[in-house]
Amino acid sequence: MRGVQRLTPEPVVRPVIKETTAVGAAYAAGLAVGYFQDLDDLCANWSVDKTWNPQMEESKRASMYQSWKKAVTRTFGWIEEPAAEPEKTRVITAN
């Protein structure tokens, strides 16, 4: 989380339950069948494990973010897709 926390100007919050994808699917199913009444029921099950607050100066964060975007841009086209094979012509004959 430290990498994300360093580059975002917003707090990063880690929930107690870390398997959020699975829990989200279970919550959606529970809402669909009426196990949960509404979103307030779901919110009652959620709690914070840890919060990281931004501590970097905005100018430093912006500079690092620009460097990160530059690095990502340099990866574009890194892997070249193989050329597609030409389509084969199919001949249909009547018997």
N, C-alpha and C positions, 0 to 999 in steps of 0.2 A: 504493500500500500504506500510505502514511502515515496516511490517514484511518482505515482499519481498525485499524492498529496503535495509534492513539491511543485508540480506544474499547474495545479488548479487553484483559482482564487477562492474556491468554495470549500467548506469543510467536507471531509470524506468520512462517511459513516459506515461502519461494519456492523451488520446485525448479529445477534446471538446465533441464529440459525444461518449457517453459511451456504447451505444448499438451496439458494433462492429460486433456481429454476424448477427444481422438483417441488418445492413448497408452493410456488406460484401455480403450477399445474394442479396440485392437490386443492389449493384454495379455489381455483376456478371450478373444479369438479364439485367441491363442497357447496359452492354457491348455486351451481346448476341443479343440484338435487335437493336443495333446501337445508343442508346441514348447517350452513351459515345463513343467518338472516340477511345480512347486508355487509357493506365494507367496514362498518364500525366493529363487527365481530372479528374481522380479519385483523384490523389494527390493534385490537386488544391482545392478539397473540404475538405481536411484533415488539421487539425490544432491542436496544442498542448494546453492543458488546464493547465497541471502542470508537472514538472519534478522533480524527487527526485534523487539526486546524492549520490553516495556512500561516506560515511564519516567514516567508520569503518576501523581500521587497518587490513591488510590482515591476520595476524596471528590470530587475534580474530575472524574474519569472518570464516576462515578455521576451527577453533576449534568449533564454533557454528554449522557449516555445518556438521562436523563429528558427533556431538551429535544428530543433526536432523536425519541424515541417520541411526544412531544406533536406535533411537526411532522408525523410520519407520520400520526397520527390525524386531523389537520386536512385531510389529502388525501382521506379517505374520502368517497365520494359526489361527488367533484370533477367527474367526467364522468358525465352522466346517460345511461342507456341509452335509445334510442328506444323508444317504445311499440310493443308487438308488434301486428301487423295481425291483425284478427279472422280466424278461419278461415272460408274460403268453404265454403258448403254445396254439395255435389256431388249433382246429381240424376241417377240412373241410370234409364234407360228401357229397356224390353224392346222389341225390334224384332219 
